[in-house]
Amino acid sequence: MSTLKVPTMAEMFASGETPDILFWVGCSGSFDDRAKKITKAVVKILNHCNVKFAVLGTEENCTGDPAKRAGNEFTFQMQAMMNIQVLNGYEVKKIVTACPHCFNTLKNEYPELGGNYEVIHHTQLIQDLINTGKLALKGGGTFKGKKITFHDPCYLGRANDVYDAPRELIEKLDAELIEMKRCKTNGLCCGAGGAQMFKEAEKGNKEVNIERTEDALQTQPEVIATGCPFCNTMMTDGVKHFEKENEIKVLDVAELIANAAEL
């Protein structure tokens, strides 16, 4: 296996180079063992397509999304100002991220604090790499003919109207995309947004992620595809709850593509 090349902005800047894209990894993609696999899949695709990119590495802080959603505006602004100072110092113009929470915050909430960047989700970048001929899939690979359902992340779908990119990528796998009854503008949250990921459950008769996993199971999928590390965790937990982990995989769209391209 070839080693992954992940240059930092500091290294590039020191050698007088400027990357075309900053890859914003996010807390989940940096520290969560499962989400690290999604990060690796994105890097494999970037390396394979010779995209000139860099990461901030230890200079990257949390965007502040969980603090803001939980109601701590002060902490959010502290985090955001630190990040904006670093990003503007490196004269960053374009950012790609595999986390819709980071995507939404960087794209929609940083401008009012002085951080103006073109921000895209990793599914949009991969779609562009395929459309411009930089990334070729070797058929659907292991996913050819498989039944795949896609769970729309709230901050990608309803908050930012990105519905087509992930679906087009799944269809390029020669797979059968089956929509859940609640999808696209009518999608249901996985239960992790708004900092709910980090707190104990409240009183009720069912967890949100269980309800959403039931939606997915109704489609009788072989793969539940996601485009968000939080959603991935919640759907994985849901599949385990129903003891279906041996027959249903929960995979990020980047992992599907990296696998089909045999990277």
ABEGO torsion letter per residue (X at the ends): XBBBBBBBAAAAAAAGBBBABBBBAEAAAAABAAAAAAAAAAAAAAAAAGBBBBBAEAABBBAGAAAAAAGBAAAAAAAAAAAAAAAAAAGBABBBBABAAAAAAAAAAAAAAGBBBBBBBAAAAAAAAAAAGABBBBEAEAABGBBBBBBBBAAABAAAGBAAAAAAAAAAAGBBBBBBABBEAABBBAGABGGAAABBBBBEABBAAAAAAAAAAAAGBABBBBABAAAAAAAAAAAAAAGAAAABBBBBAAAAAAAAAGX
